[in-house]
Amino acid sequence: MSLSSSALRRPVATFAATLALVLLGVVSLGRMPVTLLPDVTLPVLTIRTIYPNAGAEEVSRLVAEPIEQSVGATPGLVEVRSVSRTGEGNTTLRFQWGTDMAKTVLQVRERLDNARAGLPQGAERPTLLTSDPGERPIAVLGLTGPGDLRAISRTALDVHARRLEQIQGVASVAVVGDPDDEIRVDVDPDRARSLGLTPDDVATAISSANAAARGGTIRRGQFRFSVRTLTELRDPAEMRDIPVGPASKHVFLGDIATVVAASADPRTVVRLDGTAAVGLVVYKDAGSNTVKVTRLLEEQIEALRTEFPDVEIRLVAAQAKFVRDALSNLSQEIIAGGLMSILLILLFLRDWRTSLAIGLIVPLSVLVTLTLLQVLDVTINILSLGGLALAVGLLVDNAIVVSEATGRKREEGVEHELAAQEAAEEVTGPLVAGTLTTLLVFGPIVFVQGLAAALFRDLSLAVVTSLTASLVMALTVMPVMLNWGRKRAGVKAGPAGVVAPRPDRFGLDAWGRRVAEGYEQGMEWCLARPRAVFTIGIVATLLTVLVAMQLPREILPQVDEGTAVAELRLPPGTAIEETQRQAARLESAARALGSKGVYTRIGVASDEEVLAGAEPGTAGTAVFVIPVPDGDDASRFADSLRKSVPDLAQGMLSIDLAGQSEFGSLIGREGRTVRVEVSAPKLSQSARDAVAVREAMDSVPTLADVRDA
């Protein structure tokens, strides 16, 4: 018994099963995570090691080389690249696609622990970072107010960050730009020298007093308590009473130094439209719904604004806005494509019952597809929705074939109850073969290696599952609906070969006859001139190939997210005050071009930002999140911004139009970069050569943001 005959024999069971699948599809739609891109874990690890006050050559020799030797034999490793800077070394490991990164992370961590004994004493423990686009921040907030920045910072740390971290789906909130406190000790050199004390004596005394030590255990009855000696210094008055030097001298720190509480020299400065601010960078949990988390975030922000009216909270950048716009456009295309297909079917068939039955196959197939995609762990993203949009036009093909075959059987005099069954059984083979030819185009993408395969896996699965669902629906639900509709209409089968006349509404039959006559004449001309047809076909194919060869090639197109992320990198050793002055120039230029809400982070990044893959930064670096003015093109805005500060644009400024979202990890700076490596026997010579290469590349009109590292 065929699938179609089983469905026709049990129409109630068929509709019940269809309804169950519809409910499952609706539930799946509500539960599937909504993200911009598929969950792609790049086979790249970065080892970051801090070695304070060490030069680049020392970092390369004492840190980078031992780490390279320790991890060089890791299975699946393809490339090892190290970049050494003053006080910091970064080693990037690239592995083969398909490598189990969870297992690899453990192996690399174990090798780093073994290599730690060979690192210099002053080097910090190496930090291992993964390259996961989903770890990018989903929102950046700026807090300003009329009061002291220190008060705003305390509110941000104690209230705002904790409230936002309580939102379901939020992993962490980094507070950036909060000022640090310190206790400053200014030693009087003449007074200390007269007492026979040196600066080392002062440092030793402070270190000894400012320590926490274990004091053993105390046993009382059946319990044992641990004892710790807590002597951490938190108040200047406590420090003034620290004895310095030999006990016989009876000299205290307050006798030879001035001890006061003060603000530490800023390591990080955050500004919002040129005003001092505190930044909040929000990260989401892996697999959580970006749009849902952002909606809850916006609700909590409104509550905080009401509770703290003196603190202005501005949502500088939110990834969900771009995600919502992108997915909304794709959803509209899917709906519009489905409606256009149904209208065209109605135009040619001029039978609303058959057209309605065919039209219902589209949403039914989509809902079944959503259920299958959730089982396959596919999220709702631009690739999976793109696959559905691509398949919408194909979903009705199988149903049209079944309906036309059924109509032909009825015209031959077959009873309605048997017409749908015989027609479905007759076209099952061709339908399966036709669907398989399409599936064979998209199916193999799942087994391809590389970034493209990781990205387009969801698109392939969406097309394969939707076409499979439409085939099953066409062979089961479609015959049942055709039979049910004819029975409800009370249509009876006529004698064989007799077709019931239909009224010609709006002259559609006449138009259809003219189209058929034109097609018939065209076919007669082609059949009479086969050589001309083949010649035209060959010429058209060659022209298509030539045009295709001229098209630009890239994995994904340039995206306009409405936000530009700029990075300013001044020469090493630049003071943070000078960086603020140069950053103010770029902020002014952005505001002059119509941008509002320019967020600037000057100096070092927070620990959370570094763990998420951001550059640690120095006193000479600044990162800008610049909203593109409404109605302006992002690329044109970036070009205008570069022209506004031409001296900074020469090797110190880079502007990325896809740096704030997951595109920044996949096709951002690394995906669009031309990298030139310069080598020489000596570092000084390679540095001079690198400057010459950069100046030569600056003259190429198609290159922008050329920098030497």
ZIVEN-V194237 format. One record per helix or strand. SS is the DSSP state (H for helix, E for strand). FROM is the first residue (numbers start at 1). LEN is the number of residues. Records with the same first field share a line. If there is no record, write none. Layout:
SS=FROM-LEN  FROM-LEN
//
This chain:
H=3-7  11-21  56-16  101-18  133-3  149-17  189-6  199-11  236-5  247-3  253-4  290-18  319-31  352-24  382-30  416-32  451-39  505-24  530-21  576-17  607-5  634-11  646-4  663-4  670-3  683-16
E=34-1  41-11  77-9  88-8  123-1  127-6  139-7  170-7  181-7  212-9  223-8  243-2  251-2  257-7  268-5  275-10  311-8  380-1  563-7  599-5  621-7  653-4
//
